[in-house]
Amino acid sequence: MTIRVLISDDHPVVREGYRRLLDAAGGLHVVGEAGDADAAEQAWATLAPDVLVTDLAMPGGGLALIARLRQRRADAAVLVFSMHDSEAMVRRAFEAGARGYLTKAAAPELLVDAVRALHAGQSWLDPGLPPGWRRRDPLCEGERLCSLSAREFEVFRLLAAGSSAAECAQALGLSAKTVSNHQSAIKDKLGVATTAALAHLAWRHGVIAPAGA
């Protein structure tokens, strides 16, 4: 039986690399590609893949995409394949509904193993990450991060990375007022007052890279 895979990443060259790797593995076939969250959701509904492999940092937001797919189908098999290796990002992905998380620093063959595991009904966590990262810690700064909704977390990540409210609105397909409301809620939940404080919190938890890194 061939495992049908959908790839979602905003870099065409990266998607092509995934396609070649998976198609060459035997028993796997990439049935489609998408460059943003909306296109991925449409392709998922149309193509009905067995497994979705998705990045998080893409237009529309990978976390929001995962949450929407799980609302459509509770057993959706979603594997996150991301450059982010922080505890906060791993937790957010699993809480949104992902069944697996693999970092892009992992050996290529692990992507194949992870896809097969999800298709078999199993979960997957990059073996280079601590297994306990699926669990929630007592209330702390990291826990407050986990209290953000999927959409709030996407706005938080973009703001912390230096995007303006207008740029966030454009990237996520939201109105400026909606982004402003999210921004206020985010600051309240995280207990910070400025965008600079948001950025410091984000890099402490590996959500963004420190300036100059």
mmCIF file of the C-alpha atoms, coordinates in Angstrom:
data_MODEL
# 
_entry.id   MODEL 
# 
loop_
_atom_site.group_PDB 
_atom_site.id 
_atom_site.type_symbol 
_atom_site.label_atom_id 
_atom_site.label_alt_id 
_atom_site.label_comp_id 
_atom_site.label_asym_id 
_atom_site.label_entity_id 
_atom_site.label_seq_id 
_atom_site.pdbx_PDB_ins_code 
_atom_site.Cartn_x 
_atom_site.Cartn_y 
_atom_site.Cartn_z 
_atom_site.occupancy 
_atom_site.B_iso_or_equiv 
_atom_site.pdbx_formal_charge 
_atom_site.auth_seq_id 
_atom_site.auth_comp_id 
_atom_site.auth_asym_id 
_atom_site.auth_atom_id 
_atom_site.pdbx_PDB_model_num 
ATOM 1   C CA . MET A 1 1   ? 0.000   0.000  0.000  1.00 0.00 ? 1   MET A CA 1 
ATOM 2   C CA . THR A 1 2   ? 1.370   3.386  -1.013 1.00 0.00 ? 2   THR A CA 1 
ATOM 3   C CA . ILE A 1 3   ? 1.334   6.160  1.600  1.00 0.00 ? 3   ILE A CA 1 
ATOM 4   C CA . ARG A 1 4   ? 0.040   9.382  0.042  1.00 0.00 ? 4   ARG A CA 1 
ATOM 5   C CA . VAL A 1 5   ? 1.817   12.493 1.321  1.00 0.00 ? 5   VAL A CA 1 
ATOM 6   C CA . LEU A 1 6   ? 1.060   16.215 1.032  1.00 0.00 ? 6   LEU A CA 1 
ATOM 7   C CA . ILE A 1 7   ? 3.928   18.688 1.551  1.00 0.00 ? 7   ILE A CA 1 
ATOM 8   C CA . SER A 1 8   ? 3.390   22.221 2.864  1.00 0.00 ? 8   SER A CA 1 
ATOM 9   C CA . ASP A 1 9   ? 6.340   24.637 2.934  1.00 0.00 ? 9   ASP A CA 1 
ATOM 10  C CA . ASP A 1 10  ? 6.738   28.141 1.561  1.00 0.00 ? 10  ASP A CA 1 
ATOM 11  C CA . HIS A 1 11  ? 10.089  27.392 -0.124 1.00 0.00 ? 11  HIS A CA 1 
ATOM 12  C CA . PRO A 1 12  ? 9.735   25.613 -3.513 1.00 0.00 ? 12  PRO A CA 1 
ATOM 13  C CA . VAL A 1 13  ? 13.302  24.286 -3.425 1.00 0.00 ? 13  VAL A CA 1 
ATOM 14  C CA . VAL A 1 14  ? 12.689  22.731 -0.003 1.00 0.00 ? 14  VAL A CA 1 
ATOM 15  C CA . ARG A 1 15  ? 9.442   21.126 -1.197 1.00 0.00 ? 15  ARG A CA 1 
ATOM 16  C CA . GLU A 1 16  ? 11.267  19.647 -4.185 1.00 0.00 ? 16  GLU A CA 1 
ATOM 17  C CA . GLY A 1 17  ? 13.871  18.139 -1.876 1.00 0.00 ? 17  GLY A CA 1 
ATOM 18  C CA . TYR A 1 18  ? 11.175  16.568 0.287  1.00 0.00 ? 18  TYR A CA 1 
ATOM 19  C CA . ARG A 1 19  ? 9.404   15.225 -2.792 1.00 0.00 ? 19  ARG A CA 1 
ATOM 20  C CA . ARG A 1 20  ? 12.511  13.530 -4.135 1.00 0.00 ? 20  ARG A CA 1 
ATOM 21  C CA . LEU A 1 21  ? 13.382  12.028 -0.767 1.00 0.00 ? 21  LEU A CA 1 
ATOM 22  C CA . LEU A 1 22  ? 9.917   10.650 -0.090 1.00 0.00 ? 22  LEU A CA 1 
ATOM 23  C CA . ASP A 1 23  ? 9.194   9.429  -3.613 1.00 0.00 ? 23  ASP A CA 1 
ATOM 24  C CA . ALA A 1 24  ? 12.517  7.581  -3.660 1.00 0.00 ? 24  ALA A CA 1 
ATOM 25  C CA . ALA A 1 25  ? 11.886  5.860  -0.336 1.00 0.00 ? 25  ALA A CA 1 
ATOM 26  C CA . GLY A 1 26  ? 9.577   3.163  -1.639 1.00 0.00 ? 26  GLY A CA 1 
ATOM 27  C CA . GLY A 1 27  ? 5.942   2.864  -0.639 1.00 0.00 ? 27  GLY A CA 1 
ATOM 28  C CA . LEU A 1 28  ? 5.530   6.641  -0.381 1.00 0.00 ? 28  LEU A CA 1 
ATOM 29  C CA . HIS A 1 29  ? 4.183   9.073  -2.966 1.00 0.00 ? 29  HIS A CA 1 
ATOM 30  C CA . VAL A 1 30  ? 3.888   12.855 -2.782 1.00 0.00 ? 30  VAL A CA 1 
ATOM 31  C CA . VAL A 1 31  ? 0.452   13.681 -4.170 1.00 0.00 ? 31  VAL A CA 1 
ATOM 32  C CA . GLY A 1 32  ? 0.648   17.455 -3.843 1.00 0.00 ? 32  GLY A CA 1 
ATOM 33  C CA . GLU A 1 33  ? 2.443   20.544 -2.569 1.00 0.00 ? 33  GLU A CA 1 
ATOM 34  C CA . ALA A 1 34  ? 1.367   23.849 -1.029 1.00 0.00 ? 34  ALA A CA 1 
ATOM 35  C CA . GLY A 1 35  ? 3.200   27.059 -0.210 1.00 0.00 ? 35  GLY A CA 1 
ATOM 36  C CA . ASP A 1 36  ? 0.893   28.514 2.425  1.00 0.00 ? 36  ASP A CA 1 
ATOM 37  C CA . ALA A 1 37  ? -1.669  27.438 4.997  1.00 0.00 ? 37  ALA A CA 1 
ATOM 38  C CA . ASP A 1 38  ? -4.776  28.187 2.926  1.00 0.00 ? 38  ASP A CA 1 
ATOM 39  C CA . ALA A 1 39  ? -3.450  26.291 -0.096 1.00 0.00 ? 39  ALA A CA 1 
ATOM 40  C CA . ALA A 1 40  ? -2.465  23.393 2.146  1.00 0.00 ? 40  ALA A CA 1 
ATOM 41  C CA . GLU A 1 41  ? -5.942  23.186 3.651  1.00 0.00 ? 41  GLU A CA 1 
ATOM 42  C CA . GLN A 1 42  ? -7.542  23.211 0.212  1.00 0.00 ? 42  GLN A CA 1 
ATOM 43  C CA . ALA A 1 43  ? -5.132  20.570 -1.098 1.00 0.00 ? 43  ALA A CA 1 
ATOM 44  C CA . TRP A 1 44  ? -5.707  18.417 1.981  1.00 0.00 ? 44  TRP A CA 1 
ATOM 45  C CA . ALA A 1 45  ? -9.478  18.546 1.459  1.00 0.00 ? 45  ALA A CA 1 
ATOM 46  C CA . THR A 1 46  ? -9.174  17.815 -2.270 1.00 0.00 ? 46  THR A CA 1 
ATOM 47  C CA . LEU A 1 47  ? -6.419  15.207 -2.308 1.00 0.00 ? 47  LEU A CA 1 
ATOM 48  C CA . ALA A 1 48  ? -7.171  13.446 1.009  1.00 0.00 ? 48  ALA A CA 1 
ATOM 49  C CA . PRO A 1 49  ? -3.524  12.520 1.733  1.00 0.00 ? 49  PRO A CA 1 
ATOM 50  C CA . ASP A 1 50  ? -2.630  9.959  4.362  1.00 0.00 ? 50  ASP A CA 1 
ATOM 51  C CA . VAL A 1 51  ? -0.028  12.262 5.946  1.00 0.00 ? 51  VAL A CA 1 
ATOM 52  C CA . LEU A 1 52  ? 0.604   16.005 5.796  1.00 0.00 ? 52  LEU A CA 1 
ATOM 53  C CA . VAL A 1 53  ? 4.211   17.159 6.255  1.00 0.00 ? 53  VAL A CA 1 
ATOM 54  C CA . THR A 1 54  ? 4.178   20.858 7.119  1.00 0.00 ? 54  THR A CA 1 
ATOM 55  C CA . ASP A 1 55  ? 6.453   23.675 8.180  1.00 0.00 ? 55  ASP A CA 1 
ATOM 56  C CA . LEU A 1 56  ? 5.275   26.110 10.867 1.00 0.00 ? 56  LEU A CA 1 
ATOM 57  C CA . ALA A 1 57  ? 6.730   29.422 9.663  1.00 0.00 ? 57  ALA A CA 1 
ATOM 58  C CA . MET A 1 58  ? 4.770   30.025 6.473  1.00 0.00 ? 58  MET A CA 1 
ATOM 59  C CA . PRO A 1 59  ? 2.040   32.423 5.299  1.00 0.00 ? 59  PRO A CA 1 
ATOM 60  C CA . GLY A 1 60  ? -1.201  31.734 7.131  1.00 0.00 ? 60  GLY A CA 1 
ATOM 61  C CA . GLY A 1 61  ? 0.557   29.999 10.012 1.00 0.00 ? 61  GLY A CA 1 
ATOM 62  C CA . GLY A 1 62  ? 1.344   26.315 10.352 1.00 0.00 ? 62  GLY A CA 1 
ATOM 63  C CA . LEU A 1 63  ? -0.157  26.030 13.835 1.00 0.00 ? 63  LEU A CA 1 
ATOM 64  C CA . ALA A 1 64  ? -3.461  27.510 12.697 1.00 0.00 ? 64  ALA A CA 1 
ATOM 65  C CA . LEU A 1 65  ? -3.463  25.090 9.754  1.00 0.00 ? 65  LEU A CA 1 
ATOM 66  C CA . ILE A 1 66  ? -2.978  22.088 12.037 1.00 0.00 ? 66  ILE A CA 1 
ATOM 67  C CA . ALA A 1 67  ? -5.797  23.194 14.328 1.00 0.00 ? 67  ALA A CA 1 
ATOM 68  C CA . ARG A 1 68  ? -8.201  23.648 11.388 1.00 0.00 ? 68  ARG A CA 1 
ATOM 69  C CA . LEU A 1 69  ? -7.387  20.227 9.959  1.00 0.00 ? 69  LEU A CA 1 
ATOM 70  C CA . ARG A 1 70  ? -7.959  18.562 13.317 1.00 0.00 ? 70  ARG A CA 1 
ATOM 71  C CA . GLN A 1 71  ? -11.346 20.286 13.512 1.00 0.00 ? 71  GLN A CA 1 
ATOM 72  C CA . ARG A 1 72  ? -12.194 18.807 10.123 1.00 0.00 ? 72  ARG A CA 1 
ATOM 73  C CA . ARG A 1 73  ? -10.945 15.339 11.040 1.00 0.00 ? 73  ARG A CA 1 
ATOM 74  C CA . ALA A 1 74  ? -9.858  14.314 14.525 1.00 0.00 ? 74  ALA A CA 1 
ATOM 75  C CA . ASP A 1 75  ? -7.461  11.656 13.259 1.00 0.00 ? 75  ASP A CA 1 
ATOM 76  C CA . ALA A 1 76  ? -5.642  13.885 10.746 1.00 0.00 ? 76  ALA A CA 1 
ATOM 77  C CA . ALA A 1 77  ? -2.020  12.727 10.556 1.00 0.00 ? 77  ALA A CA 1 
ATOM 78  C CA . VAL A 1 78  ? 0.111   15.873 10.597 1.00 0.00 ? 78  VAL A CA 1 
ATOM 79  C CA . LEU A 1 79  ? 3.894   15.807 10.851 1.00 0.00 ? 79  LEU A CA 1 
ATOM 80  C CA . VAL A 1 80  ? 5.643   19.086 11.616 1.00 0.00 ? 80  VAL A CA 1 
ATOM 81  C CA . PHE A 1 81  ? 9.041   19.401 9.915  1.00 0.00 ? 81  PHE A CA 1 
ATOM 82  C CA . SER A 1 82  ? 10.509  22.649 11.195 1.00 0.00 ? 82  SER A CA 1 
ATOM 83  C CA . MET A 1 83  ? 13.772  24.486 11.745 1.00 0.00 ? 83  MET A CA 1 
ATOM 84  C CA . HIS A 1 84  ? 12.565  25.326 15.270 1.00 0.00 ? 84  HIS A CA 1 
ATOM 85  C CA . ASP A 1 85  ? 13.764  22.999 18.014 1.00 0.00 ? 85  ASP A CA 1 
ATOM 86  C CA . SER A 1 86  ? 12.516  24.841 21.088 1.00 0.00 ? 86  SER A CA 1 
ATOM 87  C CA . GLU A 1 87  ? 10.292  23.330 23.748 1.00 0.00 ? 87  GLU A CA 1 
ATOM 88  C CA . ALA A 1 88  ? 7.694   26.048 23.215 1.00 0.00 ? 88  ALA A CA 1 
ATOM 89  C CA . MET A 1 89  ? 7.344   25.292 19.508 1.00 0.00 ? 89  MET A CA 1 
ATOM 90  C CA . VAL A 1 90  ? 7.161   21.529 20.031 1.00 0.00 ? 90  VAL A CA 1 
ATOM 91  C CA . ARG A 1 91  ? 4.460   21.947 22.656 1.00 0.00 ? 91  ARG A CA 1 
ATOM 92  C CA . ARG A 1 92  ? 2.476   24.362 20.518 1.00 0.00 ? 92  ARG A CA 1 
ATOM 93  C CA . ALA A 1 93  ? 2.549   21.908 17.615 1.00 0.00 ? 93  ALA A CA 1 
ATOM 94  C CA . PHE A 1 94  ? 1.314   18.951 19.659 1.00 0.00 ? 94  PHE A CA 1 
ATOM 95  C CA . GLU A 1 95  ? -1.334  21.049 21.373 1.00 0.00 ? 95  GLU A CA 1 
ATOM 96  C CA . ALA A 1 96  ? -2.582  22.268 17.987 1.00 0.00 ? 96  ALA A CA 1 
ATOM 97  C CA . GLY A 1 97  ? -3.040  18.636 16.992 1.00 0.00 ? 97  GLY A CA 1 
ATOM 98  C CA . ALA A 1 98  ? 0.165   17.503 15.302 1.00 0.00 ? 98  ALA A CA 1 
ATOM 99  C CA . ARG A 1 99  ? 0.973   13.821 15.715 1.00 0.00 ? 99  ARG A CA 1 
ATOM 100 C CA . GLY A 1 100 ? 4.687   14.186 15.033 1.00 0.00 ? 100 GLY A CA 1 
ATOM 101 C CA . TYR A 1 101 ? 7.515   16.706 15.213 1.00 0.00 ? 101 TYR A CA 1 
ATOM 102 C CA . LEU A 1 102 ? 10.829  16.502 13.371 1.00 0.00 ? 102 LEU A CA 1 
ATOM 103 C CA . THR A 1 103 ? 13.481  19.203 13.097 1.00 0.00 ? 103 THR A CA 1 
ATOM 104 C CA . LYS A 1 104 ? 15.138  20.027 9.805  1.00 0.00 ? 104 LYS A CA 1 
ATOM 105 C CA . ALA A 1 105 ? 18.502  19.259 11.415 1.00 0.00 ? 105 ALA A CA 1 
ATOM 106 C CA . ALA A 1 106 ? 17.501  15.582 11.642 1.00 0.00 ? 106 ALA A CA 1 
ATOM 107 C CA . ALA A 1 107 ? 18.940  12.920 9.357  1.00 0.00 ? 107 ALA A CA 1 
ATOM 108 C CA . PRO A 1 108 ? 16.943  12.743 6.072  1.00 0.00 ? 108 PRO A CA 1 
ATOM 109 C CA . GLU A 1 109 ? 15.916  9.138  6.598  1.00 0.00 ? 109 GLU A CA 1 
ATOM 110 C CA . LEU A 1 110 ? 14.080  10.147 9.779  1.00 0.00 ? 110 LEU A CA 1 
ATOM 111 C CA . LEU A 1 111 ? 11.539  12.035 7.673  1.00 0.00 ? 111 LEU A CA 1 
ATOM 112 C CA . VAL A 1 112 ? 10.670  8.783  5.937  1.00 0.00 ? 112 VAL A CA 1 
ATOM 113 C CA . ASP A 1 113 ? 10.502  6.929  9.270  1.00 0.00 ? 113 ASP A CA 1 
ATOM 114 C CA . ALA A 1 114 ? 8.268   9.622  10.776 1.00 0.00 ? 114 ALA A CA 1 
ATOM 115 C CA . VAL A 1 115 ? 5.823   9.577  7.848  1.00 0.00 ? 115 VAL A CA 1 
ATOM 116 C CA . ARG A 1 116 ? 5.540   5.798  8.074  1.00 0.00 ? 116 ARG A CA 1 
ATOM 117 C CA . ALA A 1 117 ? 5.023   5.959  11.833 1.00 0.00 ? 117 ALA A CA 1 
ATOM 118 C CA . LEU A 1 118 ? 2.186   8.475  11.550 1.00 0.00 ? 118 LEU A CA 1 
ATOM 119 C CA . HIS A 1 119 ? 0.529   6.419  8.824  1.00 0.00 ? 119 HIS A CA 1 
ATOM 120 C CA . ALA A 1 120 ? 0.675   3.427  11.159 1.00 0.00 ? 120 ALA A CA 1 
ATOM 121 C CA . GLY A 1 121 ? -1.220  5.410  13.794 1.00 0.00 ? 121 GLY A CA 1 
ATOM 122 C CA . GLN A 1 122 ? 1.792   6.201  15.936 1.00 0.00 ? 122 GLN A CA 1 
ATOM 123 C CA . SER A 1 123 ? 3.116   9.551  17.151 1.00 0.00 ? 123 SER A CA 1 
ATOM 124 C CA . TRP A 1 124 ? 6.650   10.729 16.492 1.00 0.00 ? 124 TRP A CA 1 
ATOM 125 C CA . LEU A 1 125 ? 9.084   13.020 18.284 1.00 0.00 ? 125 LEU A CA 1 
ATOM 126 C CA . ASP A 1 126 ? 12.519  13.809 16.884 1.00 0.00 ? 126 ASP A CA 1 
ATOM 127 C CA . PRO A 1 127 ? 14.869  11.465 18.808 1.00 0.00 ? 127 PRO A CA 1 
ATOM 128 C CA . GLY A 1 128 ? 17.208  14.412 19.319 1.00 0.00 ? 128 GLY A CA 1 
ATOM 129 C CA . LEU A 1 129 ? 14.594  16.184 21.474 1.00 0.00 ? 129 LEU A CA 1 
ATOM 130 C CA . PRO A 1 130 ? 13.709  15.324 25.095 1.00 0.00 ? 130 PRO A CA 1 
ATOM 131 C CA . PRO A 1 131 ? 10.649  12.997 25.211 1.00 0.00 ? 131 PRO A CA 1 
ATOM 132 C CA . GLY A 1 132 ? 9.242   14.958 28.145 1.00 0.00 ? 132 GLY A CA 1 
ATOM 133 C CA . TRP A 1 133 ? 8.657   17.961 25.887 1.00 0.00 ? 133 TRP A CA 1 
ATOM 134 C CA . ARG A 1 134 ? 5.185   16.627 25.133 1.00 0.00 ? 134 ARG A CA 1 
ATOM 135 C CA . ARG A 1 135 ? 4.219   17.251 28.752 1.00 0.00 ? 135 ARG A CA 1 
ATOM 136 C CA . ARG A 1 136 ? 3.199   20.556 30.311 1.00 0.00 ? 136 ARG A CA 1 
ATOM 137 C CA . ASP A 1 137 ? 5.282   22.089 33.120 1.00 0.00 ? 137 ASP A CA 1 
ATOM 138 C CA . PRO A 1 138 ? 3.917   23.944 36.173 1.00 0.00 ? 138 PRO A CA 1 
ATOM 139 C CA . LEU A 1 139 ? 2.767   27.510 35.514 1.00 0.00 ? 139 LEU A CA 1 
ATOM 140 C CA . CYS A 1 140 ? 5.781   29.549 34.380 1.00 0.00 ? 140 CYS A CA 1 
ATOM 141 C CA . GLU A 1 141 ? 6.907   31.712 31.489 1.00 0.00 ? 141 GLU A CA 1 
ATOM 142 C CA . GLY A 1 142 ? 6.840   28.758 29.129 1.00 0.00 ? 142 GLY A CA 1 
ATOM 143 C CA . GLU A 1 143 ? 3.397   27.788 30.373 1.00 0.00 ? 143 GLU A CA 1 
ATOM 144 C CA . ARG A 1 144 ? 2.115   31.282 29.650 1.00 0.00 ? 144 ARG A CA 1 
ATOM 145 C CA . LEU A 1 145 ? 3.399   30.869 26.102 1.00 0.00 ? 145 LEU A CA 1 
ATOM 146 C CA . CYS A 1 146 ? 1.369   27.699 25.849 1.00 0.00 ? 146 CYS A CA 1 
ATOM 147 C CA . SER A 1 147 ? -1.741  29.604 26.955 1.00 0.00 ? 147 SER A CA 1 
ATOM 148 C CA . LEU A 1 148 ? -1.759  31.560 23.687 1.00 0.00 ? 148 LEU A CA 1 
ATOM 149 C CA . SER A 1 149 ? -4.216  30.388 21.053 1.00 0.00 ? 149 SER A CA 1 
ATOM 150 C CA . ALA A 1 150 ? -2.772  29.152 17.760 1.00 0.00 ? 150 ALA A CA 1 
ATOM 151 C CA . ARG A 1 151 ? -3.582  32.464 16.079 1.00 0.00 ? 151 ARG A CA 1 
ATOM 152 C CA . GLU A 1 152 ? -2.172  34.492 18.972 1.00 0.00 ? 152 GLU A CA 1 
ATOM 153 C CA . PHE A 1 153 ? 1.021   32.483 18.823 1.00 0.00 ? 153 PHE A CA 1 
ATOM 154 C CA . GLU A 1 154 ? 1.446   33.222 15.110 1.00 0.00 ? 154 GLU A CA 1 
ATOM 155 C CA . VAL A 1 155 ? 0.930   36.952 15.748 1.00 0.00 ? 155 VAL A CA 1 
ATOM 156 C CA . PHE A 1 156 ? 3.357   36.755 18.692 1.00 0.00 ? 156 PHE A CA 1 
ATOM 157 C CA . ARG A 1 157 ? 6.028   35.081 16.545 1.00 0.00 ? 157 ARG A CA 1 
ATOM 158 C CA . LEU A 1 158 ? 5.732   37.626 13.757 1.00 0.00 ? 158 LEU A CA 1 
ATOM 159 C CA . LEU A 1 159 ? 5.746   40.627 16.097 1.00 0.00 ? 159 LEU A CA 1 
ATOM 160 C CA . ALA A 1 160 ? 8.709   39.253 18.006 1.00 0.00 ? 160 ALA A CA 1 
ATOM 161 C CA . ALA A 1 161 ? 10.587  38.744 14.737 1.00 0.00 ? 161 ALA A CA 1 
ATOM 162 C CA . GLY A 1 162 ? 10.169  42.438 13.917 1.00 0.00 ? 162 GLY A CA 1 
ATOM 163 C CA . SER A 1 163 ? 7.056   42.513 11.752 1.00 0.00 ? 163 SER A CA 1 
ATOM 164 C CA . SER A 1 164 ? 4.767   45.501 12.116 1.00 0.00 ? 164 SER A CA 1 
ATOM 165 C CA . ALA A 1 165 ? 1.091   45.043 12.936 1.00 0.00 ? 165 ALA A CA 1 
ATOM 166 C CA . ALA A 1 166 ? 0.277   45.833 9.298  1.00 0.00 ? 166 ALA A CA 1 
ATOM 167 C CA . GLU A 1 167 ? 2.747   43.213 8.076  1.00 0.00 ? 167 GLU A CA 1 
ATOM 168 C CA . CYS A 1 168 ? 1.256   40.656 10.480 1.00 0.00 ? 168 CYS A CA 1 
ATOM 169 C CA . ALA A 1 169 ? -2.211  41.422 9.165  1.00 0.00 ? 169 ALA A CA 1 
ATOM 170 C CA . GLN A 1 170 ? -1.072  40.919 5.566  1.00 0.00 ? 170 GLN A CA 1 
ATOM 171 C CA . ALA A 1 171 ? 0.849   37.714 6.302  1.00 0.00 ? 171 ALA A CA 1 
ATOM 172 C CA . LEU A 1 172 ? -2.038  36.119 8.211  1.00 0.00 ? 172 LEU A CA 1 
ATOM 173 C CA . GLY A 1 173 ? -4.928  37.505 6.179  1.00 0.00 ? 173 GLY A CA 1 
ATOM 174 C CA . LEU A 1 174 ? -6.350  39.448 9.118  1.00 0.00 ? 174 LEU A CA 1 
ATOM 175 C CA . SER A 1 175 ? -7.576  42.992 9.594  1.00 0.00 ? 175 SER A CA 1 
ATOM 176 C CA . ALA A 1 176 ? -5.360  45.536 11.343 1.00 0.00 ? 176 ALA A CA 1 
ATOM 177 C CA . LYS A 1 177 ? -7.926  45.788 14.156 1.00 0.00 ? 177 LYS A CA 1 
ATOM 178 C CA . THR A 1 178 ? -7.886  42.020 14.696 1.00 0.00 ? 178 THR A CA 1 
ATOM 179 C CA . VAL A 1 179 ? -4.093  42.008 14.918 1.00 0.00 ? 179 VAL A CA 1 
ATOM 180 C CA . SER A 1 180 ? -4.234  44.920 17.372 1.00 0.00 ? 180 SER A CA 1 
ATOM 181 C CA . ASN A 1 181 ? -6.705  42.997 19.539 1.00 0.00 ? 181 ASN A CA 1 
ATOM 182 C CA . HIS A 1 182 ? -4.480  39.900 19.421 1.00 0.00 ? 182 HIS A CA 1 
ATOM 183 C CA . GLN A 1 183 ? -1.454  42.011 20.318 1.00 0.00 ? 183 GLN A CA 1 
ATOM 184 C CA . SER A 1 184 ? -3.169  43.359 23.434 1.00 0.00 ? 184 SER A CA 1 
ATOM 185 C CA . ALA A 1 185 ? -4.316  39.889 24.493 1.00 0.00 ? 185 ALA A CA 1 
ATOM 186 C CA . ILE A 1 186 ? -0.826  38.462 23.940 1.00 0.00 ? 186 ILE A CA 1 
ATOM 187 C CA . LYS A 1 187 ? 0.826   41.099 26.110 1.00 0.00 ? 187 LYS A CA 1 
ATOM 188 C CA . ASP A 1 188 ? -1.739  40.523 28.843 1.00 0.00 ? 188 ASP A CA 1 
ATOM 189 C CA . LYS A 1 189 ? -1.292  36.737 28.802 1.00 0.00 ? 189 LYS A CA 1 
ATOM 190 C CA . LEU A 1 190 ? 2.510   36.926 28.742 1.00 0.00 ? 190 LEU A CA 1 
ATOM 191 C CA . GLY A 1 191 ? 2.773   39.738 31.266 1.00 0.00 ? 191 GLY A CA 1 
ATOM 192 C CA . VAL A 1 192 ? 4.854   42.033 29.049 1.00 0.00 ? 192 VAL A CA 1 
ATOM 193 C CA . ALA A 1 193 ? 4.275   45.655 28.103 1.00 0.00 ? 193 ALA A CA 1 
ATOM 194 C CA . THR A 1 194 ? 6.441   46.260 25.032 1.00 0.00 ? 194 THR A CA 1 
ATOM 195 C CA . THR A 1 195 ? 7.283   44.650 21.703 1.00 0.00 ? 195 THR A CA 1 
ATOM 196 C CA . ALA A 1 196 ? 10.925  44.539 22.771 1.00 0.00 ? 196 ALA A CA 1 
ATOM 197 C CA . ALA A 1 197 ? 9.937   42.458 25.794 1.00 0.00 ? 197 ALA A CA 1 
ATOM 198 C CA . LEU A 1 198 ? 7.992   40.142 23.468 1.00 0.00 ? 198 LEU A CA 1 
ATOM 199 C CA . ALA A 1 199 ? 11.110  39.695 21.337 1.00 0.00 ? 199 ALA A CA 1 
ATOM 200 C CA . HIS A 1 200 ? 13.306  38.885 24.357 1.00 0.00 ? 200 HIS A CA 1 
ATOM 201 C CA . LEU A 1 201 ? 10.789  36.332 25.597 1.00 0.00 ? 201 LEU A CA 1 
ATOM 202 C CA . ALA A 1 202 ? 10.591  34.783 22.135 1.00 0.00 ? 202 ALA A CA 1 
ATOM 203 C CA . TRP A 1 203 ? 14.330  34.278 21.742 1.00 0.00 ? 203 TRP A CA 1 
ATOM 204 C CA . ARG A 1 204 ? 14.687  32.969 25.312 1.00 0.00 ? 204 ARG A CA 1 
ATOM 205 C CA . HIS A 1 205 ? 12.324  30.173 24.326 1.00 0.00 ? 205 HIS A CA 1 
ATOM 206 C CA . GLY A 1 206 ? 13.783  29.565 20.871 1.00 0.00 ? 206 GLY A CA 1 
ATOM 207 C CA . VAL A 1 207 ? 10.762  30.886 18.965 1.00 0.00 ? 207 VAL A CA 1 
ATOM 208 C CA . ILE A 1 208 ? 12.993  33.336 17.070 1.00 0.00 ? 208 ILE A CA 1 
ATOM 209 C CA . ALA A 1 209 ? 16.757  33.658 16.750 1.00 0.00 ? 209 ALA A CA 1 
ATOM 210 C CA . PRO A 1 210 ? 18.460  36.466 18.719 1.00 0.00 ? 210 PRO A CA 1 
ATOM 211 C CA . ALA A 1 211 ? 19.371  39.538 16.669 1.00 0.00 ? 211 ALA A CA 1 
ATOM 212 C CA . GLY A 1 212 ? 22.650  38.986 14.862 1.00 0.00 ? 212 GLY A CA 1 
ATOM 213 C CA . ALA A 1 213 ? 22.525  35.211 15.282 1.00 0.00 ? 213 ALA A CA 1 
# 
